[in-house]
Amino acid sequence: MTDLLRPRVLGTGPRRVDGPAKVTGTAPYANDQPVDSPAHAWLVQADVARGVVTSIDVERATALDGVLAVLSPDNAPRLADTDDGELAAFQSHDVDFRGQAVAVVVARTPEVARHAASLVRVEVDQRPHDVHLSADRDDLYAPDEVNGGFETDTAQGDVAAGLAEAVHVVDHTYTTAWYNNNPLEPHATTALWSDGELSLYESTQGVYTTREAVAKTLGLPPERVHVVCPHVGGGFGAKGTPHVHTVIAALAARAVPGTPVKLALTRQQMFALVGYRTPTITRVRLGCAGDGRLTAVAVDTVGQTSRFKEFAEQTAVPSRTMYAAPHRADTHRLAALDVPVPSWMRAPGECPGMFGPEVAVDELAAACGVDPVEFRVRNEPEVEPGSGKPFSSRNLVACLREGARRFGWADRDPAPRARQEAGWLVGTGVAASTYPVNHSPGSVAAIRTDGAGRYRVAIGAADLGTGTWTSLAQVAADALGVDLADVDLRIGDTALPKATVAGGSSGITSWGSAVVAAAREFREKFGAHPAEGDEVRASAPEPSAPDHYALHAFGAQFAEVRVHVDTGEVRVPRLLGVFAVGRVVNPRLARSQLVGGMTMGLSMALHEASLLDERFGHVVNHDFAEYHIATNRDVPDVEAHWVEEHDPHTNPMGTKGVGEIGIVGTAAAVVNAAHHATGVRVRDLPVTLDHFLR
């Protein structure tokens, strides 16, 4: 077995194993699965934000040729478990948000199903609704905990005293918008019942997560639910937890025995039914001494959740990790509204949570006349501020220094509005990035040999388009001491050993640990020359490092921004990020993930915002025509680099995860660069031209 400290395959960049299937169109996605004579389902959605359904008239719909069934609260079977309010399909006549599924039509073709759904008449006794988020509501509350199991509020020292003793103080409120996950592949489910067993071809970040939730909801033993998902066309957290359409597809298939049912959400439906990132309102108070050393850090954030199911984004949690200060506090408060339930979106917590503090740091650095890079270096902590634990490794300073060198930061005139070229004001900015190293327990891997030097490695992992088919095979190859071509990886199926969800940048960390454990046990048991059929299963060991160390990845992001003097038009011709992410398994895939995250962060900075019409309680720009995202012309030059980092505490591979850290800090770097260009400080995203024309 190869020593993972001296790898042969890890750290190389082979082409994607799944690449040929994807570029030739033969990779099967959830709605592509070849099932015999499928029926198609189409949802009927509520057009009010709150109320009670008083009647559902399906007569015209069922009269159409080809309609097989219509399900609604009037006739849907009772579910075994409705603890998860999001999955409680058709169990009540209550309408909790606009866009809620109130019925489903099943028909022979998608065209007939869609037409029939338009003929269903739903009468609702409309009630007053409340979808307005503000920080001055009198009904804000503190959740028991926030996403990830973190404490809701923390405090050390005396923030008031720390601010009072400060020479310079920043006290401002920063807002991020409502953002909707928009993976290229819409959410889709193909459901089929056979002999009391349910098969689901699902677009999901975790086949086992889906199986467990659906089995519980329907009252089935988990082993009677089979979930298959070899490929996912993007997830970004939206496919990390099951949503109601999956349960509806299962109910629809049960209503037409022996017939597979396909249910694919439209882009517009996704804006109501598959989660989103809550808008945030964050007050940041920072104080520092004359030399720029922080005396106090306080972050108080407000977000929203639905009334029928709580989700609390951990927006203030990153402040517990970043900078040293003797006095610190953070709080989370929620407004329960008549809206869909928020959920995971790439880097939940860290992405919106680093925006306000990193802009505030820039403001404080300017106030005390210290370079923004140097200000961050001066406030580097010796231990994690929130927990007091030593860092397993922390190379933020190295990222800042290397990024500054590559970006040409030393040539920067610190004065705002000092540079103008051909009618464009030009500025540069910096912000820091961080993301925790997550490990989800419970993954199991199986390794079997054919006796001729080939090894089948099986685990129910997921590939969201991130490259799991390739990177996990690389881990297996080095752990077994064989060539990559000798590994036959199998993933994406509950017929394979259990795997945890692909979320929190934990995939390779969790699944790879199981694969390494299985490889080591295989070699110990069968040696270098196993016989055909030799096989072992092994679980990922429980990590002990989190009990003793703070485990995080870090990064530094630099942006160049140009703002047109006359029109206020904003352009970002250059982004550069340097990251400390432990061992990089595959540089080709890692760079793709980091550049993708930075581009998504740029999109957040300049374009993305789901616009809520509070009169009716729904997002009005619910398609790609009006929900603007960054395109190729928005990102002419994006560079992602990393520093060498060996961290023996994270896992056997030494990885930290690269899927999410790229989006963290990008928007703050853009805003800071825009201020340097114009002298105008933007504290509310997105950075639109009206900020500079006021």
Sequence and secondary structure as in RCSB ss.txt:
>XXXX:A:sequence
MTDLLRPRVLGTGPRRVDGPAKVTGTAPYANDQPVDSPAHAWLVQADVARGVVTSIDVERATALDGVLAVLSPDN
APRLADTDDGELAAFQSHDVDFRGQAVAVVVARTPEVARHAASLVRVEVDQRPHDVHLSADRDDLYAPDEVNGGF
ETDTAQGDVAAGLAEAVHVVDHTYTTAWYNNNPLEPHATTALWSDGELSLYESTQGVYTTREAVAKTLGLPPERV
HVVCPHVGGGFGAKGTPHVHTVIAALAARAVPGTPVKLALTRQQMFALVGYRTPTITRVRLGCAGDGRLTAVAVD
TVGQTSRFKEFAEQTAVPSRTMYAAPHRADTHRLAALDVPVPSWMRAPGECPGMFGPEVAVDELAAACGVDPVEF
RVRNEPEVEPGSGKPFSSRNLVACLREGARRFGWADRDPAPRARQEAGWLVGTGVAASTYPVNHSPGSVAAIRTD
GAGRYRVAIGAADLGTGTWTSLAQVAADALGVDLADVDLRIGDTALPKATVAGGSSGITSWGSAVVAAAREFREK
FGAHPAEGDEVRASAPEPSAPDHYALHAFGAQFAEVRVHVDTGEVRVPRLLGVFAVGRVVNPRLARSQLVGGMTM
GLSMALHEASLLDERFGHVVNHDFAEYHIATNRDVPDVEAHWVEEHDPHTNPMGTKGVGEIGIVGTAAAVVNAAH
HATGVRVRDLPVTLDHFLR
>XXXX:A:secstr
   TTS SSTT     TTHHHHHTT S  GGG   SS EEEEEEE SSSSEEEEEEE HHHHTSTTEEEEE TTT
    S  SSGGG TTS SEE STT EEEEEEESSHHHHHHHHHH EEEEEE        TT TT B  SSBTTTB
 S EEES HHHHHHT SEEEEEEEEE  B    SS  EEEEEEETTEEEEEE  S HHHHHHHHHHHHT  GGGE
EEE S  S  TTTTSS  HHHHHHHHHHHHSTT  EEEE  HHHHHHHS  B  EEEEEEEEE TTS EEEEEEE
EEEEEESSS     TTGGGGTS   SEEEEEEEEEEESS      SSTTHHHHTHHHHHHHHHHHHHHT  HHHH
HHHT  SS TTT   BS   HHHHHHHHHHHHTGGG   STT  EETTEEEEEEEEEEEEE    TT EEEEEE 
SSS EEEE     SSSSHHHHHHHHHHHHHTS GGGEEEE SBTTS     S TT HHHHHHHHHHHHHHHHHHH
HTTS  TT EEEEE     GGGT B EEEEEEEEEEEEETTT  EEEEEEEEEEE B  S HHHHHHHHHHHHHH
HHHHHHT    EETTTTEES  STTTS    GGG S EEEEE     TTS TT B   SSGGGTTHHHHHHHHHH
HHHS    BSS  THHHH 
